[in-house]
């Protein structure tokens, strides 16, 4: 009779401690795995955003018959933007070219050749993601070149844009014909 009364009272201290120990072990396994999954998802999402922006730049260069440059880490790390090459040196090499206040999106529609009409919006990546690679130039024919030390160079095999986060990396390759591919 006493044994039946004891079991009806609830859990013993030992039952609670064992349950908490099992829960702690499960959480210590699940939390790092969930963090790795979230990190991986953020890297994949950022890589797709950059790849999509490169595709937009190429298509826009062809459709507008203009040269468009994709600038990375402009104005600072983690930012990128499509900027139109106007042919006016003072505009094309302006130090504030990635400043949306100085060069707004959408650009004004006027007849001044120094006013870029095809600049894209300023894009920003998650602060934990690092973006590396040379700026790319898309031409009206869809071909691509890269900026190396401030001068435009042809792409012999491919130009790589690398995104890194928490020790993981993703690469976007662009060849001279304008083919853009996530590796």
Legacy VTK file of the C-alpha trace (Angstrom):
# vtk DataFile Version 3.0
C-alpha trace
ASCII
DATASET POLYDATA
POINTS 183 float
0.000 0.000 0.000
2.820 2.378 0.886
4.554 1.652 -2.402
1.451 2.607 -4.395
1.166 5.878 -2.473
4.831 6.733 -3.107
4.545 6.245 -6.900
1.434 8.426 -7.046
3.270 11.420 -5.537
5.289 12.243 -8.694
8.934 12.198 -9.771
11.807 11.490 -7.472
14.874 13.695 -7.288
16.855 11.041 -9.149
14.307 11.043 -12.002
14.586 14.824 -12.381
18.416 14.789 -12.309
18.648 12.036 -14.939
16.153 13.854 -17.181
18.080 17.128 -16.864
21.374 15.372 -17.626
19.940 13.800 -20.788
18.491 17.176 -21.845
21.829 18.928 -21.262
23.704 16.400 -23.375
21.138 16.722 -26.167
21.373 20.532 -26.106
25.183 20.495 -26.107
25.033 18.503 -29.333
22.154 20.381 -30.969
23.223 24.007 -30.382
26.588 23.869 -32.230
25.000 21.908 -35.081
22.247 24.515 -35.379
24.841 27.338 -35.365
26.804 25.661 -38.182
23.590 25.251 -40.160
22.652 28.925 -39.707
26.189 30.034 -40.678
26.034 27.867 -43.790
22.599 29.206 -44.745
23.781 32.811 -44.356
26.833 32.150 -46.533
24.718 30.481 -49.235
22.213 33.346 -49.161
24.942 36.005 -49.438
26.617 34.103 -52.273
23.350 33.987 -54.187
22.803 37.717 -53.584
26.219 38.583 -55.035
25.775 36.147 -57.950
22.361 37.643 -58.710
23.819 41.162 -58.677
26.524 40.069 -61.132
23.834 38.613 -63.417
21.858 41.870 -63.185
24.962 43.907 -64.067
25.680 41.771 -67.123
22.095 41.874 -68.393
21.806 45.609 -67.720
25.090 46.292 -69.557
23.771 44.468 -72.610
20.282 45.986 -72.500
21.464 49.585 -71.989
24.517 49.269 -74.265
26.699 50.671 -71.464
29.717 49.464 -69.502
28.826 48.617 -65.909
31.246 47.943 -63.092
30.485 45.877 -60.012
32.476 47.369 -57.147
33.209 45.240 -54.102
33.902 46.550 -50.592
32.795 49.983 -51.684
32.464 52.292 -49.745
33.653 49.868 -47.034
33.966 46.151 -46.320
30.835 44.114 -46.986
29.220 46.565 -49.418
28.916 46.201 -53.183
27.275 48.193 -55.960
26.784 48.326 -59.713
28.091 51.613 -61.127
27.840 52.865 -64.686
30.983 53.841 -66.577
30.070 57.223 -68.044
33.322 57.913 -69.874
33.816 61.046 -67.772
36.927 60.433 -65.677
35.881 62.737 -62.847
32.660 60.735 -62.354
34.067 57.257 -62.992
36.972 57.645 -60.553
35.133 59.681 -57.898
36.082 58.535 -54.389
32.441 58.826 -53.299
31.061 56.804 -56.217
29.494 54.225 -53.898
27.851 56.915 -51.770
24.098 56.722 -52.462
23.695 60.377 -51.446
26.219 61.602 -54.026
25.155 59.089 -56.696
21.568 58.100 -55.902
19.601 55.115 -57.076
17.705 55.437 -59.307
19.877 57.972 -61.040
18.439 61.204 -62.414
17.389 61.290 -66.027
19.113 64.263 -67.638
21.226 64.946 -70.704
24.529 65.425 -68.841
26.877 62.582 -69.856
28.631 62.798 -66.491
25.428 61.820 -64.684
25.158 58.039 -64.347
21.623 56.805 -65.002
22.265 53.090 -64.496
23.872 52.855 -61.051
22.347 50.171 -58.858
21.410 50.365 -55.200
24.089 49.982 -52.558
24.005 46.385 -51.274
25.284 45.197 -47.904
26.205 41.741 -46.677
25.846 40.357 -43.180
28.747 41.859 -41.148
30.112 38.382 -40.407
30.688 37.696 -44.129
33.897 38.776 -45.855
33.856 39.585 -49.572
37.017 39.306 -51.665
37.821 39.642 -55.329
38.582 42.184 -58.018
35.940 44.577 -59.322
34.347 43.329 -62.539
33.459 45.250 -65.699
30.599 44.038 -67.877
30.466 45.304 -71.448
27.582 45.874 -73.861
28.469 42.609 -75.629
28.124 40.672 -72.349
31.855 40.079 -71.998
33.650 40.615 -68.705
36.955 42.128 -67.644
38.404 42.755 -64.203
40.079 45.633 -62.438
43.559 44.798 -61.177
45.424 47.598 -59.381
43.080 50.154 -60.896
43.457 49.100 -64.532
41.112 47.009 -66.634
42.527 43.602 -67.555
41.081 40.764 -69.633
40.071 37.593 -67.811
42.215 34.727 -69.079
40.494 31.786 -67.352
38.166 33.102 -64.663
37.882 35.807 -62.050
36.790 34.594 -58.635
34.727 36.401 -56.037
35.063 34.708 -52.642
32.735 35.019 -49.679
33.812 33.649 -46.287
32.071 33.167 -42.965
33.190 31.229 -39.880
35.910 29.359 -41.742
33.653 28.343 -44.653
34.018 29.809 -48.121
31.964 30.055 -51.297
33.302 31.112 -54.688
31.637 32.715 -57.678
33.554 32.347 -60.942
33.149 34.702 -63.880
34.839 34.023 -67.199
35.735 36.487 -69.949
32.587 35.675 -71.916
30.431 36.705 -68.967
29.407 33.277 -67.722
28.752 33.505 -63.985
28.758 30.358 -61.878
28.645 29.517 -58.170
31.248 26.870 -57.417
LINES 1 184
183 0 1 2 3 4 5 6 7 8 9 10 11 12 13 14 15 16 17 18 19 20 21 22 23 24 25 26 27 28 29 30 31 32 33 34 35 36 37 38 39 40 41 42 43 44 45 46 47 48 49 50 51 52 53 54 55 56 57 58 59 60 61 62 63 64 65 66 67 68 69 70 71 72 73 74 75 76 77 78 79 80 81 82 83 84 85 86 87 88 89 90 91 92 93 94 95 96 97 98 99 100 101 102 103 104 105 106 107 108 109 110 111 112 113 114 115 116 117 118 119 120 121 122 123 124 125 126 127 128 129 130 131 132 133 134 135 136 137 138 139 140 141 142 143 144 145 146 147 148 149 150 151 152 153 154 155 156 157 158 159 160 161 162 163 164 165 166 167 168 169 170 171 172 173 174 175 176 177 178 179 180 181 182
